[in-house]
Amino acid sequence: MSKIKRGVSLYSFQEEMFLGQMGVEDCVSFAASIGATGIEILPEQNMPTFPDLSDAQVDEWKAMVARHGCHFTAYDMFLDTKLRKDQPMSDDEQIESIVRDLTLCNRLGIKNMRVLVFVRPDILGRCVPYAEKLDVHMGVEVHAPWHLEHAWILRTIEEADRLDTKHLGILPDMGIFMKHYPPAFRARFERQGARPEVAQFIVDSHEAKIMAEYTIYEVAVKMQGNKAEVAMAETLRHAPYANPKRLADYAPYFHHIQAKFYEMNEDCTDPAIAYEDVIDALVGCGWEGTLSSEYEGNRWIQDVSEVDSCEQVRRQHVMFERLIAKAQARHGVREAA
Amino acid sequence: MFDKYIIDPSTVRNTGPEDAPDGFAFETKLGYYRGLRLSMVEELNVGIDGELFARDAIRFDEGAGPLTLYEMETTYDRRWAFGAPATIYVNCPGGFPKGDHTLSLQQKLRISYMPFPSFNNDEKQIRFG
């Protein structure tokens, strides 16, 4: 039995839900059909009465996922520090908002809360007593262009160590492991007017892992790139390839992963994100938790084609099963350190 | 992320007396993957054929009653839910112009985790009257 569980974030179905083609229960039902039984929710997306949820509504939510043989894995919080135009939220107000989310997370029976990466580590430190009491792990989203060893992320790790707590850590988003430039990005920029030879230069620069600012300068200044070309070059700032091997070092600090992806090939391989290396590292260190699909390809293709988030997610899970089995064959199933 | 869907072109209609309309209205969805409290919807810039209406010509209603953009700035207790249509009312004597015209909308949103505002733009060809 694998220690890595498979799940889906409802974020993955944003296109169909936005357009009213699928409701939340349709998404849960689909997830169950592909064995992705862990459900990550975004209450501010999926719960129209948020933040007000009666006990009856909480019970309905739990019953709904249980009906499909699923369970909740993670709760994605938000923090509106700029709620007011003229005055940012005070520290106390931020804590109050986070505690509100921790409480709802606990009421829903969810153990992992995805914390937005911009939330200050010292604010989270002040929330730790609440997280411990409610037994919710606060995981700061390690989202590109941040990465596992970015100084900002290390501040959260240090805060967790200082407080000697198991309820503060990280929650990696696999977008930090972009080994190859996503073909869907390139195609979209070409439709917007990027010349193929300039697009190829940008892809080649990413492949060579040249630091973004060099490529942006080449494209914007030396090549006199057009708007689409400069915009494409600028995506490199948010397209890092961090070392998947580092996942093992930080494994004690996370229990949930946002398995970001932009498109899957028909043969169920990911052209951009280094999942083979990621899953090998996770299995190798005995990590236990959920790989939660986060499909974000809709915005790159909706100008030319119908979005089929279910098919994309299905292909990713075929890949997960294949890669987990492969890594287990290589490492054996290890106990967590 | 949802720009091309934020104007529903099938909902454009005149407001006020049928023989002397004082404006028009249409439905819009929030171009974002979650709901937002109204204070964070900073601007709703509406235009016809590239001509923008004044800020005080716009009213917004997500279902709890129309507000001006000035009133929305301090509306912290109302939320525009994800995927939910809301109505934009535009003061425009005579109503929506007859014939073929381009209706444009820009939503400017204040997203706390982003260093800059988020702009969502859509435009639709409308044949009216």
Interface residues (C-beta under 8 A of the other chain):
Chain A: Y11 Q14 M17 F18 L19 G20 L42 E44 Q45 N46 P48 F50 F78 L79 D80 T81 K82 L83 R84 K85 L116 V117 F118 N298 R299 Q302 D303
Chain B: M1 F2 K4 Y5 K29 Y33 R34 G35 R37 S39 M40 E42 E73 T74 Y76 R79 A81 F82 G83 A84 R110 I111 S112 Y113
